[in-house]
Amino acid sequence: MKRILPLALACALLLSLAACNEPVPGGEDGSVPSGGSPPVESPAQAEGQQQSEAPPVEAASTEPAQSGSEASGPERPLKPELPQEAPAIRDRQAEIQALWETLRGCWTAADERFAYFTYEDGEPAFFGGIWESEALFRRGNGLVTGLVAHSDREYTVTVTYPPVEDGNAADEQETREMVWSFELDVGREGIDESIRLNDADGMTRQYAWGGHSYDDAYDSVHDIQYASFDEVRNEWSELTGYWNSEDGRFIAFDQMDSNTLLFQEGVWEAGGGRGWGTFEKAMTAMGEIPMEYIIYYPTVENEMDGVLPELSQPIYVDITDLYTKRMLHVQIGEDGQWRAYVNAGETAEEAGQSTW
């Protein structure tokens, strides 16, 4: 009897194991026999059944299979960074432009330092450091290539300076592009008209408004006194008329009204040219030899030259021989040639017929 009981228990165990390995009962169409309950499907099983009914794709995906909530999410785009980065770049450029419009001009600090928020070919640019630093002028303006806003008043500005390519580089490093970042705080702007930025030496300095241009800010800091408009107007009256050079060129001084002084230069019979420009400012004190004047020319267009963009150009006038020989010595532009001009008459008709 003791031998029969273990044998019966072993047989019962074998029968229960065989029942566990049998397939789920049902017909070939997946129906469930009457009296039974349908098997419970997992979400993955249900999705697998739906995918098996979908039409086949042309090529199998190399992406690993996803499950659960990831599999049921939206399809991943091929390059999600493109639609996400393009608006960010546009927003950043707009933010840089807006910031530069509020800061546009030259700001000055102690220790002979300045920060010039300007433009290069229409793009925001920065020029800063110590007045009259030779290294600064070799590099020139740097383009603003990055802006990170930490708040509505604190920014990290990245500036990229071009390499020195004119043969004047002091060392090999200057022949390479230079990238520099500085911290800018405009929180006090509008309160005491000052800003703060950390300089290349790591120190944070307070900058005050200096002027709309580099020259204006330099003059205000160094208290340089230039000839006043009234002084220049008095001298202009002594120069009124046309003056001819030996090589067929001419210059002319005139006055439109009490507030507008005119200047023109060109070549007789050549046509074209910029026409009349207006006196903008003096860059020397009255009585210096030569006097330096800035002449402004607006944008002009003609058949010979096409479109000539606006220009502020210096002219240098030496009046040493004005009263003894009725002669002027004039240089047009910083790199121009000095020429002697003799008085040729009050009008273009008179001067055009005059000879040296």
C-alpha positions as CSV (number, residue, x, y, z in Angstrom):
1,M,0.0,0.0,0.0
2,K,2.9,2.4,0.8
3,R,4.4,1.7,-2.7
4,I,1.1,2.3,-4.5
5,L,0.6,5.8,-2.8
6,P,3.8,7.4,-4.1
7,L,3.2,5.9,-7.6
8,A,-0.3,7.5,-7.7
9,L,1.1,10.9,-6.7
10,A,3.7,10.7,-9.4
11,C,1.1,9.9,-12.0
12,A,-1.0,12.9,-10.9
13,L,2.0,15.2,-11.2
14,L,2.8,14.0,-14.7
15,L,-0.8,14.6,-15.8
16,S,-0.8,18.2,-14.4
17,L,2.5,19.1,-16.2
18,A,1.1,17.8,-19.5
19,A,-2.0,19.9,-19.1
20,C,0.2,23.1,-18.7
21,N,1.9,22.4,-22.0
22,E,-1.3,22.0,-24.0
23,P,-2.3,25.0,-26.4
24,V,-5.1,27.3,-25.4
25,P,-8.4,25.6,-26.4
26,G,-10.3,27.1,-29.3
27,G,-11.0,26.9,-33.0
28,E,-8.8,27.8,-35.9
29,D,-10.5,31.2,-36.1
30,G,-9.5,32.1,-32.6
31,S,-13.0,31.6,-31.1
32,V,-13.4,30.4,-27.5
33,P,-15.4,27.3,-26.7
34,S,-18.7,28.0,-25.0
35,G,-18.5,28.0,-21.2
36,G,-15.0,29.5,-21.2
37,S,-13.6,33.1,-21.0
38,P,-11.4,34.7,-23.6
39,P,-7.7,34.9,-22.7
40,V,-6.4,38.2,-21.4
41,E,-4.2,40.0,-24.0
42,S,-1.3,42.3,-22.9
43,P,-1.0,45.8,-24.6
44,A,2.1,44.5,-26.4
45,Q,0.2,41.4,-27.7
46,A,-2.7,43.6,-28.9
47,E,-0.3,46.0,-30.7
48,G,1.5,43.0,-32.2
49,Q,-1.7,41.7,-33.6
50,Q,-2.6,45.1,-35.1
51,Q,0.9,45.4,-36.7
52,S,0.6,41.9,-38.2
53,E,-2.6,43.1,-40.0
54,A,-0.9,46.2,-41.4
55,P,0.5,46.2,-44.9
56,P,4.2,45.3,-45.1
57,V,6.8,48.1,-45.3
58,E,9.4,48.3,-48.1
59,A,12.4,48.1,-45.8
60,A,12.8,47.0,-42.3
61,S,13.7,49.6,-39.7
62,T,17.1,49.5,-38.1
63,E,15.7,51.2,-35.0
64,P,15.4,48.9,-31.9
65,A,11.9,47.8,-31.1
66,Q,10.0,50.0,-28.7
67,S,7.4,48.9,-26.2
68,G,4.9,50.3,-23.8
69,S,4.2,54.0,-24.0
70,E,7.2,54.7,-26.3
71,A,5.8,52.5,-29.0
72,S,2.4,54.3,-28.9
73,G,3.9,57.8,-29.1
74,P,4.2,60.0,-32.2
75,E,6.7,59.0,-34.9
76,R,10.2,60.5,-34.5
77,P,11.2,62.9,-37.3
78,L,14.3,62.1,-39.2
79,K,16.2,65.3,-38.2
80,P,14.3,66.9,-35.3
81,E,17.1,69.5,-34.8
82,L,16.3,71.4,-38.0
83,P,12.8,72.7,-37.2
84,Q,13.9,73.3,-33.6
85,E,17.1,75.2,-34.2
86,A,16.1,77.4,-37.1
87,P,13.6,79.5,-35.0
88,A,16.1,79.6,-32.1
89,I,18.7,81.1,-34.5
90,R,16.3,83.7,-35.8
91,D,15.2,84.6,-32.3
92,R,18.9,85.0,-31.2
93,Q,19.7,87.2,-34.2
94,A,16.6,89.4,-33.5
95,E,17.7,89.6,-29.8
96,I,21.2,90.7,-30.8
97,Q,19.8,93.3,-33.1
98,A,17.4,94.7,-30.5
99,L,20.2,94.9,-27.9
100,W,22.6,96.6,-30.2
101,E,20.1,99.2,-31.1
102,T,19.7,100.2,-27.5
103,L,23.5,100.3,-27.0
104,R,24.6,101.6,-30.3
105,G,27.5,104.1,-29.9
106,C,30.7,104.4,-28.0
107,W,30.9,104.0,-24.2
108,T,33.9,105.0,-22.1
109,A,35.4,103.9,-18.7
110,A,38.4,104.7,-16.5
111,D,41.9,103.5,-17.4
112,E,41.6,104.8,-21.0
113,R,39.1,102.1,-22.0
114,F,36.2,102.2,-24.4
115,A,33.5,99.9,-25.7
116,Y,32.1,100.6,-29.1
117,F,28.8,98.9,-30.1
118,T,28.8,99.3,-33.9
119,Y,28.0,97.5,-37.1
120,E,30.1,95.8,-39.8
121,D,28.4,95.3,-43.2
122,G,25.1,95.7,-41.5
123,E,25.8,93.1,-38.8
124,P,26.2,93.9,-35.1
125,A,29.9,94.3,-34.2
126,F,32.1,95.2,-31.2
127,F,35.3,97.2,-31.0
128,G,36.8,97.8,-27.5
129,G,39.8,98.0,-25.4
130,I,42.3,100.8,-24.7
131,W,42.3,104.0,-26.7
132,E,44.8,104.0,-29.6
133,S,45.9,100.4,-29.0
134,E,47.8,99.3,-32.1
135,A,46.7,95.7,-31.6
136,L,43.1,96.8,-31.6
137,F,43.4,98.6,-34.9
138,R,45.1,95.7,-36.5
139,R,42.2,93.4,-35.6
140,G,39.4,95.9,-36.2
141,N,35.8,95.2,-35.5
142,G,34.7,91.8,-34.3
143,L,31.3,90.4,-35.4
144,V,28.9,89.3,-32.6
145,T,28.5,85.6,-33.1
146,G,26.8,84.6,-29.9
147,L,24.5,85.9,-27.2
148,V,23.3,84.1,-24.1
149,A,20.7,86.0,-22.0
150,H,20.9,85.2,-18.2
151,S,18.1,87.7,-17.4
152,D,16.5,90.7,-19.0
153,R,19.7,92.7,-18.3
154,E,22.6,90.3,-18.1
155,Y,24.2,88.7,-21.1
156,T,27.2,86.7,-22.3
157,V,28.3,88.2,-25.6
158,T,30.6,86.3,-28.0
159,V,32.7,88.2,-30.5
160,T,34.7,86.8,-33.4
161,Y,37.6,88.9,-34.6
162,P,39.0,88.3,-38.1
163,P,42.7,87.4,-38.6
164,V,45.1,90.1,-39.5
165,E,45.8,89.6,-43.2
166,D,47.4,92.9,-44.3
167,G,50.9,91.9,-43.4
168,N,50.9,93.9,-40.2
169,A,50.4,91.1,-37.7
170,A,52.7,91.3,-34.7
171,D,52.9,87.5,-34.3
172,E,51.6,84.3,-35.7
173,Q,48.6,84.3,-33.3
174,E,47.3,87.5,-35.0
175,T,47.1,85.7,-38.3
176,R,44.4,83.4,-36.9
177,E,40.7,84.2,-36.0
178,M,40.1,85.1,-32.4
179,V,37.0,84.4,-30.4
180,W,36.3,86.3,-27.1
181,S,33.4,86.4,-24.7
182,F,32.5,89.0,-22.2
183,E,29.8,89.5,-19.6
184,L,27.5,92.5,-20.1
185,D,25.1,94.1,-17.6
186,V,22.8,96.8,-18.9
187,G,20.7,97.0,-15.7
188,R,21.6,100.6,-14.9
189,E,21.1,101.8,-18.5
190,G,18.3,104.3,-18.3
191,I,19.0,105.1,-14.6
192,D,22.4,106.7,-14.6
193,E,23.2,106.0,-18.3
194,S,25.9,103.5,-17.5
195,I,26.6,99.8,-18.3
196,R,29.0,97.2,-16.9
197,L,31.1,94.7,-18.7
198,N,34.1,92.6,-17.8
199,D,37.2,93.5,-19.8
200,A,39.9,91.2,-21.2
201,D,41.9,91.6,-18.0
202,G,39.1,90.0,-16.0
203,M,38.0,93.2,-14.3
204,T,34.4,94.5,-14.4
205,R,34.2,98.2,-15.1
206,Q,31.4,100.7,-15.4
207,Y,31.1,102.5,-18.7
208,A,29.3,105.8,-19.4
209,W,28.0,107.1,-22.6
210,G,30.7,108.8,-24.7
211,G,29.2,109.6,-28.1
212,H,27.6,108.2,-31.2
213,S,31.0,107.5,-32.9
214,Y,34.5,106.5,-31.8
215,D,35.8,110.0,-32.6
216,D,33.1,111.7,-30.7
217,A,33.7,109.6,-27.6
218,Y,37.5,110.0,-27.9
219,D,37.2,113.8,-28.1
220,S,34.8,114.0,-25.2
221,V,37.2,112.0,-23.0
222,H,40.3,113.8,-24.0
223,D,38.7,117.3,-24.0
224,I,39.9,118.1,-27.5
225,Q,38.7,121.4,-28.8
226,Y,38.0,121.6,-32.5
227,A,37.2,124.6,-34.6
228,S,33.6,125.7,-34.1
229,F,31.1,125.9,-36.9
230,D,31.1,129.7,-36.8
231,E,34.9,129.7,-37.2
232,V,34.8,127.3,-40.1
233,R,32.0,129.3,-41.8
234,N,34.2,132.4,-41.6
235,E,37.0,130.6,-43.3
236,W,34.7,129.0,-45.9
237,S,33.7,132.5,-47.0
238,E,37.4,133.2,-47.8
239,L,37.5,130.0,-50.0
240,T,34.2,130.4,-51.9
241,G,34.5,129.7,-55.6
242,Y,36.3,127.3,-57.9
243,W,39.9,126.3,-57.8
244,N,41.8,124.4,-60.6
245,S,44.8,122.1,-60.5
246,E,47.5,121.7,-63.1
247,D,46.2,118.2,-64.1
248,G,42.7,119.2,-64.9
249,R,41.0,118.7,-61.5
250,F,39.0,121.2,-59.5
251,I,37.6,121.9,-56.1
252,A,34.8,124.2,-55.1
253,F,33.6,125.8,-51.9
254,D,30.1,127.3,-51.4
255,Q,27.4,128.0,-48.9
256,M,23.7,127.0,-49.2
257,D,22.5,128.9,-46.1
258,S,23.8,130.0,-42.8
259,N,23.9,126.4,-41.5
260,T,25.1,124.5,-44.6
261,L,28.6,124.6,-46.1
262,L,29.2,122.9,-49.4
263,F,32.2,121.3,-51.0
264,Q,32.8,119.6,-54.4
265,E,35.8,118.0,-56.1
266,G,36.2,116.3,-59.5
267,V,37.8,116.3,-62.9
268,W,36.7,118.7,-65.7
269,E,34.9,117.1,-68.6
270,A,34.9,113.7,-66.8
271,G,31.2,113.7,-65.8
272,G,29.8,111.6,-63.0
273,G,31.2,112.0,-59.5
274,R,29.4,112.5,-56.2
275,G,28.5,116.1,-56.7
276,W,28.2,118.5,-53.7
277,G,28.9,117.3,-50.2
278,T,28.2,119.1,-47.0
279,F,30.6,120.1,-44.2
280,E,30.1,117.8,-41.2
281,K,32.8,118.8,-38.7
282,A,36.3,120.0,-38.2
283,M,38.9,117.7,-36.8
284,T,41.5,120.3,-35.9
285,A,41.6,123.5,-34.0
286,M,41.2,126.8,-36.0
287,G,44.6,128.0,-37.2
288,E,46.3,124.7,-37.5
289,I,48.0,123.8,-40.8
290,P,46.6,121.9,-42.5
291,M,43.0,122.1,-41.4
292,E,41.1,118.8,-41.5
293,Y,37.4,118.9,-42.4
294,I,35.0,116.0,-42.7
295,I,32.7,116.2,-45.8
296,Y,29.5,114.1,-46.0
297,Y,28.2,112.8,-49.3
298,P,24.8,111.1,-49.5
299,T,24.1,108.1,-51.7
300,V,24.1,109.1,-55.4
301,E,23.5,107.3,-58.7
302,N,24.5,108.2,-62.2
303,E,25.0,106.5,-65.5
304,M,28.8,106.6,-65.4
305,D,29.5,105.4,-61.8
306,G,26.3,103.5,-61.0
307,V,25.4,103.7,-57.3
308,L,27.9,105.4,-55.0
309,P,27.1,104.7,-51.3
310,E,27.1,107.5,-48.7
311,L,30.5,108.6,-47.6
312,S,32.1,110.7,-44.9
313,Q,35.5,111.7,-46.2
314,P,38.3,114.0,-44.8
315,I,39.8,116.8,-46.8
316,Y,43.0,118.6,-45.7
317,V,43.4,122.3,-46.6
318,D,46.6,124.3,-46.3
319,I,46.0,128.0,-46.7
320,T,49.6,129.1,-46.4
321,D,49.6,130.6,-49.9
322,L,46.0,131.7,-50.0
323,Y,46.5,135.5,-49.6
324,T,49.9,135.8,-51.4
325,K,49.3,133.5,-54.4
326,R,45.6,132.8,-54.3
327,M,46.6,129.2,-54.1
328,L,45.4,126.3,-51.9
329,H,47.2,123.0,-51.2
330,V,44.6,120.3,-50.7
331,Q,44.6,116.6,-50.1
332,I,41.3,114.6,-50.7
333,G,41.0,111.6,-48.5
334,E,43.5,110.1,-46.1
335,D,45.5,108.4,-48.8
336,G,45.0,111.2,-51.4
337,Q,47.7,113.1,-53.2
338,W,48.5,116.7,-52.3
339,R,47.7,119.1,-55.1
340,A,48.0,122.8,-55.6
341,Y,44.9,124.6,-56.8
342,V,44.6,128.2,-58.0
343,N,41.5,130.4,-57.9
344,A,39.6,130.0,-61.2
345,G,36.4,132.0,-60.7
346,E,33.2,132.3,-58.8
347,T,31.1,130.0,-61.1
348,A,31.6,126.7,-62.9
349,E,31.4,128.4,-66.3
350,E,34.2,130.8,-65.4
351,A,36.4,128.0,-64.0
352,G,35.8,125.6,-66.8
353,Q,37.3,128.1,-69.3
354,S,40.2,129.0,-67.0
355,T,43.6,127.5,-67.5
356,W,46.4,126.9,-65.0
